Amino acid sequence: MWRTRAAAACVICRSLANSSYGVKRKSPLQNLHLVSRSIHHPYYPSSKFQRPPLRISTQLFSSLNRLPLRKTKLLDVKYGYQSHRNFWLARLASRLLKLRYLVLGSAVGGGYTVKKTYDQWKDMMPDLDEYKWIVPDFIWELDEHIDFEKLIKALPDADDLAKLLPDFDKIGESFTSLKGFFSPGPPGETAFRATDQAYDNDKQYKKVSDKEKIDQLQEELLRTQLKYQRMLERLEKENKELRKLVLQRDDKGIHQRKLKKSLIDMYSEVLDILSDYDASYNTQDHLPRVVVVGDQSAGKTSVLEMIAQARIFPRGSGEMMTRSPVKVTLSEGPHHVALFKDSSREFDLTKEEDLAALRNEIEIRMRNSVKEGCTVSTETISLSVKGPGLQRMVLVDLPGVISTVTSGMAPDTKETIFSISKAYMQNPNAIILCIQDGSVDAERSIVTDLVSQMDPQGKRTIFVLTKVDLAEKNVASPSRIQQIIEGKLFPMKALGYFAVVTGKGNSSESIESIKEYEEEFFQNSKLLKTCMLKAHQVTTKNLSLAVSDCFWKMVRESVEQQADAFKATRFNLETEWKNNYPRLRELDRNELFEKAKNEILDEVISLTQVTPKHWEEILQKTLWERVSTHVIENIYLPAAQTMNSGTFNTTVDIKLKQWTDKQLPNKAVEVAWETLQEEFSRFMTEQKGKEHDDIFDKLKQAVKEESIKRHKWNERAEDSLRVIQHNALEDRSISDKQQWDAAIHFMEETLQSRLKDTESVIEDMVGPDWKKRWLHWTGRTKEQNIRNETKNELEKLIKCSEEHAAYLANDEVTTVRKNLEARGITVDPCLIKDTWHQIYRRHFLKTALNHCNLCRRGFYYYQRHFVDSELECNDIVLFWRIQRMLAITANTLRQQLTNTEVRRLEKNVKEVLEDFAEDNDKKVKLLTGKRVQLAEDLKKVREIQEKLEAFIEALHQEK
């Protein structure tokens, strides 16, 4: 009997061991067989029934609750009466087996859960490929020294590792089956206990309401997002510090790797050249840039400052502050600094005094760019901001769109702002950052209609709602903010919608405090908790990342097409140049200016090649023309009226001394300066045959006028010249006959010139003589007839007394007047005196010329001081003194010219040229023409194309 029962137990154990679980693996038969030998089953042939198949639930192992359920087939077992006996050994063994497999199952389930959590975390981590450059170069070169493929092949395969683990599915099912057999309970319920228990657990779990599950999931999702957001910010902060250290080492030369110019800097240079090339967009500039538009006081500037992480723009309460477009280039760097395109000064954005200076400089540049009578300007101010962690992009801040022109604004301000905004937004590759004030009614927005006109499909528009904290506080229905964010209240469409908070409205807030306030607001905001806004749609940090990604995506898609367009433009311009100017080099405005500069400097140097003789002849001739009237009228004629030589010499000496002290040196310097100007002008305007280029004429004329205007003669020259002239005029000793004859010749030329002028004046007074009246059929006027009759009477008076005084006495005037009245001619006494002055002047000059002829043989008497001679030639000595003074003055002025003034003039010319070189408006005004403009366009297009190609190459290398 005992053996029969043991055999039955062994049959049951073998059937358990041979049952199929889907995967055939070795089962612990030894343990089951030991348990089966202690069991005695009564044999009742009348009680036969077939046990139904047992469904085993695996939910007892929490780590295996996702494994598929499998059916277990058991052999037919005959059940009958079984006595209630406690098999403590079997129960002890089953408990031990349960504990063992529970530990194993929990370990496997826990490992699976850890792996799944790790994969989720890995997917949510940011892509750090952009920061690979932080890792030293030798790390990337390890694969050259270590054969990783050989190392991987040496490791066991995943399938081999899986074979080393036990079959946990089979173990679980076998253990459940055994528990069903050996657990105490009424007959017929043992095999179904595990299934019923699993069913009860499922039923109890379903009692939890779906609403509570959704709420719990939302809360958990929000906590997880905030948790990972904080982790991401912490990692970015650490990465920012690391990059700052690396860049600082590169600046100090510790790191030997040579850093190239950043992509964003290269791209910004292209945009700057395009801005200089054509500010009106006639060249179809379609290169991407981020255009920031919005209503006035909507928060455009605040959003830009949050992206740039510095308070860099001037601020005002309700006043228009942005008066011209401001291009801001953001890039990474070791220090947080800003600098203008045309300046080398760096503003440290971590210091408040530099920030104030930068804001003041931007405001000054804006006001200077605005023309008189205008409120806004189209001139772009270019600013670069560098710092650790800044997103690389190019933004253009435009003046805020207004609805009404207020007092103090130009009448066309509204239209000008619209035209500026459209000019930037009509670029099909420009990214439009539309800023909308969330604290005001959406219906009052102007900019949304403008943006929807320029980008109706919203393919390049990013909508930003500012002042969300005020909006949530003031708006009664939070769903309205959601409608604004989703674009349901506006006719415009957009790529993305963002909500940001840019402070509490206090201009003294720092960027860090604004960031903390923004993060705190969105953590407690109902908009985020109720899922009206998604986590990636809030904070300026997420906005900055999204705009940067969109910007670089647009750049990669369009930059090569733009490069091809400029290549075609370059070909057209080169063809036009070859057809119009085949023998001329392509010189742009700056190169032409340099060429003209060299020509002008060569012409100034030519002044030093003028011979001393030429200088002295010009100076002496010009000086005598300037002072001859004073010498004749104020010195010679008054002295000649004296009765003896002593009085003549005394009068001459006094007059010459007065003239030398007051007028002569100044007149001499004026003559020298005018002579220098004339010679300089002659060299500047003189055409040089075929080499002459008339394109430089306007520039040369402007340089000449400005140089002459700036040049001033040496102030000490007059003092030294006065002494020299005074000494020359005091000398009366004529050393030889040649000098005596030269003085006579000089006097004769002077007197003949004056006599000719006097006769011309008399002819104009009395009219033509009888020959001219008959030949030219002309007559005299009534006044000329009166003057002619007066002249005749006065000539009779001189014939009667050839040594008459220079002035008529009153009785003589009366006599002449009465004689004329006797002939029926009424004459005014003043007319008689005027006519007498010219008649006596002619008589005196003729007498002086006759005296010159007599003095030609008077040098002998001069040497004897005219002793025992009635001949006196003091007037010859006077003209010799004047002639000698002119020669000495001309020689002195020539020395000052060649030694000092020509060099000073050359220096002035260089300064003028340097000033003109820095003044682009001057060059544009003075160097004009189709040839200049064509060369200028060629240069700009070539430069743009070359920089674009370099940028594209760097962009491919970064990929």
Residue pairs with C-beta under 8 A, 6 or more apart in sequence:
2 40
4 43
5 39
5 40
5 41
5 42
5 43
6 36
6 37
6 40
8 41
8 43
9 36
9 37
9 39
9 41
10 33
10 36
10 37
11 75
12 36
12 75
12 77
13 29
13 32
13 33
13 36
15 74
15 75
16 27
16 32
16 74
16 174
16 177
16 178
17 27
17 29
17 32
19 72
19 73
19 74
20 73
21 70
21 72
21 167
21 169
21 170
21 173
21 174
22 70
22 169
23 167
23 169
23 170
25 166
25 167
25 170
27 170
27 174
31 93
31 97
32 178
34 93
35 90
35 93
35 178
35 182
38 87
38 89
38 90
39 87
39 90
41 78
41 80
41 82
42 80
42 81
42 82
43 78
43 80
44 78
44 80
44 81
47 78
47 79
47 80
48 78
49 78
49 79
50 76
51 74
51 76
51 77
51 79
51 191
53 71
53 72
53 73
53 74
54 72
54 74
54 177
54 180
54 191
54 192
54 195
55 69
55 71
55 72
55 195
56 69
56 70
56 72
56 172
56 173
56 176
56 177
56 194
56 195
57 69
57 176
57 194
57 195
57 197
57 198
57 199
58 64
58 65
58 67
58 69
58 169
58 172
58 173
59 65
59 198
59 201
59 202
60 172
60 176
60 194
60 197
60 198
61 102
61 105
61 106
61 109
61 172
62 106
62 109
63 105
63 106
63 108
63 109
63 110
63 112
63 113
64 105
64 108
64 109
64 168
64 169
64 172
67 169
70 169
70 173
72 173
72 177
74 177
79 187
82 187
87 182
90 182
91 182
94 178
94 179
94 182
97 175
97 178
98 175
98 179
101 168
101 171
101 172
101 175
104 166
104 168
104 171
105 168
105 172
108 168
124 228
126 232
126 235
128 239
131 239
131 243
132 140
134 239
134 242
134 243
134 246
137 257
176 194
179 193
179 194
180 190
180 191
180 192
180 193
180 194
181 190
181 191
183 190
183 193
185 193
218 529
218 531
222 528
222 529
222 535
225 535
226 523
226 535
229 535
233 541
236 389
239 389
240 388
240 389
241 388
243 332
243 388
243 389
244 334
244 388
246 255
247 332
247 333
247 334
247 388
248 334
249 255
250 257
250 259
250 334
251 334
260 954
262 331
262 332
262 392
263 392
263 951
263 954
263 955
263 958
264 329
264 330
264 331
264 392
264 393
264 394
265 329
265 331
265 384
266 947
266 950
266 951
266 954
267 287
267 394
267 555
267 951
268 327
268 329
268 331
268 382
268 384
268 394
269 947
270 287
270 944
270 947
270 948
270 951
271 287
271 289
271 327
271 394
272 327
272 341
272 382
273 940
273 943
273 944
273 947
274 283
274 285
274 287
274 944
275 327
275 380
275 382
276 940
277 283
277 937
277 940
277 941
277 944
278 285
279 378
279 379
279 380
280 423
281 423
281 426
281 427
283 569
284 565
285 427
286 427
286 428
286 429
286 558
286 561
286 562
286 565
287 427
287 429
287 555
287 558
287 559
287 562
288 427
288 429
288 430
288 431
288 551
288 554
288 555
288 558
288 559
289 327
289 394
289 395
289 396
289 424
289 427
289 430
289 431
289 551
290 393
290 394
290 395
290 396
290 430
290 431
290 433
290 547
290 551
291 395
291 396
291 398
291 421
291 424
291 425
291 427
291 430
291 431
291 432
291 433
292 300
292 303
292 304
292 395
292 396
292 397
292 398
292 433
292 435
293 300
293 398
293 401
293 421
293 424
293 425
293 432
293 433
293 434
293 435
293 447
293 450
293 451
294 300
294 400
294 401
294 434
294 435
294 436
294 437
294 447
295 400
295 401
295 402
295 403
295 435
295 436
295 437
295 445
295 446
295 447
296 320
296 399
296 400
296 401
296 402
297 318
297 400
297 437
298 400
298 435
298 436
298 437
298 447
298 466
299 435
299 437
299 466
299 467
299 502
300 322
300 397
300 398
300 400
300 435
301 313
301 315
301 321
301 322
301 397
302 466
302 502
302 503
303 433
303 435
303 464
303 466
303 500
303 502
303 540
303 543
304 313
304 328
304 395
304 397
305 311
305 312
305 313
305 502
305 511
306 500
306 502
306 511
306 514
306 515
306 540
306 544
307 330
307 391
307 395
307 540
307 543
307 544
307 547
308 328
308 330
308 385
308 390
309 336
309 349
309 387
309 389
309 390
309 511
310 336
310 338
310 349
310 355
310 385
310 387
310 511
311 355
311 359
311 507
311 510
311 511
312 338
312 349
312 355
312 358
312 359
312 362
312 383
312 385
313 321
313 322
313 326
313 359
313 362
313 397
314 321
314 359
314 360
314 362
314 363
314 366
315 321
315 359
315 507
320 375
320 376
320 399
320 400
320 402
320 409
321 363
322 366
322 397
322 398
322 399
322 400
323 366
323 367
323 369
323 370
323 375
323 376
323 377
323 399
324 365
324 366
324 369
324 370
324 376
324 377
324 378
324 379
324 380
324 381
324 399
325 378
325 379
325 380
325 381
325 396
325 397
325 398
325 399
325 420
325 424
326 362
326 366
326 380
326 381
326 383
326 396
326 397
327 380
327 381
327 382
327 383
327 394
327 395
327 396
328 383
328 384
328 385
328 394
328 395
328 396
328 397
329 382
329 383
329 384
329 385
329 394
330 385
330 386
330 390
330 391
330 392
330 393
330 394
330 395
331 384
331 385
331 386
331 390
331 392
332 386
332 387
332 388
332 389
332 390
332 392
333 386
333 387
333 388
333 390
334 388
335 348
335 386
335 387
336 348
336 349
336 350
336 385
336 386
336 387
336 388
337 346
337 347
337 348
337 349
337 385
337 386
337 387
338 346
338 347
338 349
338 358
338 383
338 384
338 385
338 386
339 345
339 346
339 347
339 383
339 384
340 361
340 365
340 381
340 382
340 383
340 384
341 382
341 383
341 384
342 382
347 354
347 355
347 357
347 358
347 361
348 354
349 355
349 358
349 385
349 387
362 381
362 383
365 381
366 377
366 381
369 377
369 379
369 381
370 376
370 377
371 377
373 410
374 410
374 412
374 413
374 416
375 408
375 409
375 410
375 413
375 416
376 399
376 413
376 416
376 417
376 420
378 416
378 420
378 423
380 396
391 544
391 545
391 547
391 548
392 548
392 552
393 547
393 548
393 551
393 552
394 551
395 433
396 424
398 417
398 420
398 421
398 424
399 417
399 420
399 421
400 417
401 417
401 418
401 421
401 446
401 447
401 450
402 413
402 414
402 417
402 446
403 414
403 446
404 414
405 411
405 413
405 414
410 416
418 450
421 450
422 450
422 454
424 430
425 432
425 450
425 451
425 454
425 455
426 454
428 460
429 460
429 554
429 557
429 558
429 562
430 460
431 460
431 461
431 462
431 547
431 550
431 551
431 554
432 451
432 454
432 455
432 460
432 461
432 462
433 462
433 464
433 547
434 447
434 448
434 451
434 461
434 462
434 463
434 464
434 492
434 494
435 447
435 464
435 466
436 442
436 445
436 447
436 448
436 463
436 464
436 465
436 466
436 484
437 445
437 466
437 467
438 465
438 466
438 467
438 468
438 470
438 471
438 481
438 484
438 499
439 467
439 470
439 471
439 474
442 484
442 489
442 490
445 490
448 490
448 491
448 492
449 491
449 492
451 461
451 492
452 490
452 491
452 492
452 493
455 461
455 492
455 493
456 492
456 493
457 493
458 487
458 492
458 493
458 494
458 495
459 495
460 495
460 550
460 554
461 492
461 493
461 494
461 495
462 494
462 495
462 496
462 497
462 498
462 543
462 546
462 547
462 550
463 485
463 487
463 490
463 492
463 494
463 496
463 497
463 498
464 498
464 499
464 500
464 543
465 471
465 481
465 484
465 485
465 497
465 498
465 499
465 500
466 500
466 501
466 502
467 501
467 502
468 481
468 499
468 500
468 501
468 521
468 525
468 527
468 538
469 501
469 504
469 521
471 481
472 478
472 481
472 525
472 526
472 527
475 481
478 526
478 527
478 530
478 532
479 532
480 489
481 499
481 527
481 532
482 527
482 532
482 533
483 489
484 490
485 497
485 498
485 499
485 532
485 533
485 537
486 497
487 493
487 494
487 497
495 550
496 537
496 546
496 550
497 537
498 537
498 538
498 542
498 543
498 546
499 527
499 533
499 537
499 538
500 518
500 538
500 539
500 540
500 543
501 514
501 517
501 518
501 521
501 522
502 514
502 518
502 540
503 509
503 513
503 514
503 517
504 517
515 540
515 541
518 539
518 540
519 539
522 528
522 538
522 539
525 533
526 532
527 533
528 535
528 538
535 542
536 542
536 546
555 955
556 955
559 948
559 951
559 952
559 955
560 952
562 948
563 945
563 948
563 949
563 952
566 941
566 944
566 945
566 948
567 945
569 941
570 938
570 941
570 942
570 945
573 934
573 937
573 938
573 941
574 938
576 934
577 586
577 934
577 935
577 938
580 930
580 931
580 934
581 931
581 934
584 931
586 935
586 938
586 939
587 595
587 935
588 932
588 935
588 936
588 938
588 939
589 923
589 924
589 927
589 932
589 935
589 936
590 923
591 935
592 695
592 696
592 927
592 932
592 935
593 699
593 916
593 917
593 923
593 927
595 696
596 696
596 699
596 700
596 927
597 913
597 917
599 696
599 700
600 684
600 700
600 703
600 909
600 913
601 906
601 909
601 910
601 913
603 680
603 683
603 684
604 680
604 683
604 902
604 905
604 906
604 909
605 906
606 683
607 676
607 679
607 680
607 683
607 902
607 905
607 906
608 898
608 902
610 679
610 898
612 894
612 898
615 675
615 890
615 893
615 894
615 897
615 898
616 887
616 890
616 891
616 894
617 890
618 675
618 679
619 671
619 672
619 675
619 889
619 890
619 893
619 894
620 886
620 887
620 889
620 890
622 671
622 674
622 675
623 667
623 668
623 671
623 886
623 889
623 890
624 886
626 667
626 670
626 671
627 664
627 667
628 750
630 659
630 663
631 882
632 750
632 754
634 655
634 659
635 652
635 655
635 656
635 659
635 878
636 875
636 878
637 806
637 844
638 651
638 655
639 647
639 648
639 651
639 652
639 655
639 878
640 648
640 844
640 848
640 875
641 805
641 806
642 648
642 651
645 866
645 872
645 874
648 874
648 875
649 874
652 874
652 878
656 729
656 881
657 726
660 722
660 725
660 726
660 729
661 722
661 726
664 722
664 725
665 718
665 719
665 721
665 722
665 725
666 718
668 721
668 725
668 889
668 893
669 713
669 717
669 718
669 721
669 893
671 893
672 713
672 893
672 896
672 897
672 901
673 711
673 713
673 901
675 897
676 897
676 901
676 902
676 905
677 708
680 704
680 707
680 708
680 905
681 704
684 700
684 701
684 703
684 704
685 697
685 700
685 701
695 927
695 929
695 931
695 932
696 927
698 926
698 927
698 928
699 916
699 926
699 927
702 916
702 922
702 926
703 909
703 912
703 913
703 916
706 912
707 905
707 908
707 909
707 912
710 908
710 911
710 912
711 901
711 904
711 905
711 908
713 901
714 896
714 900
714 901
714 904
717 896
720 892
721 889
721 892
721 893
724 888
724 889
724 892
725 885
725 888
725 889
728 881
728 884
728 885
728 888
728 889
729 881
729 882
729 885
731 881
731 884
732 877
732 881
734 740
734 743
734 859
734 862
734 877
734 880
737 859
739 880
740 858
740 859
740 862
740 876
740 880
741 856
742 880
742 883
743 876
743 877
743 879
743 880
743 883
744 852
744 855
744 856
744 876
744 879
746 879
746 880
746 882
746 883
747 848
747 852
747 875
747 876
747 879
748 849
748 852
750 879
751 845
751 848
751 849
751 852
752 849
754 841
754 845
755 842
755 845
755 846
755 849
758 838
758 841
758 842
758 845
759 842
761 838
762 791
762 838
762 839
762 842
763 769
765 784
765 787
765 791
765 835
765 838
766 780
766 784
766 787
766 788
766 791
767 779
767 780
767 781
767 784
767 785
767 787
767 788
768 776
768 778
768 780
772 778
773 779
773 780
780 788
786 820
786 825
786 827
786 831
787 831
787 835
789 820
789 823
789 825
789 827
790 816
790 820
790 827
790 831
790 832
790 835
791 835
791 839
793 816
793 819
793 820
794 816
794 832
794 835
794 836
794 839
795 839
797 804
797 812
797 816
798 804
798 839
798 840
798 843
802 843
802 847
804 840
806 840
806 844
808 816
808 832
808 833
808 836
813 829
813 832
813 833
816 827
816 832
817 827
817 829
817 832
820 826
820 827
821 827
848 875
851 873
851 875
852 876
854 871
855 871
855 873
855 876
858 866
858 871
858 873
858 876
861 867
861 869
861 871
861 873
862 873
862 876
862 877
866 872
866 873
915 922
916 922
916 923
916 926
917 923
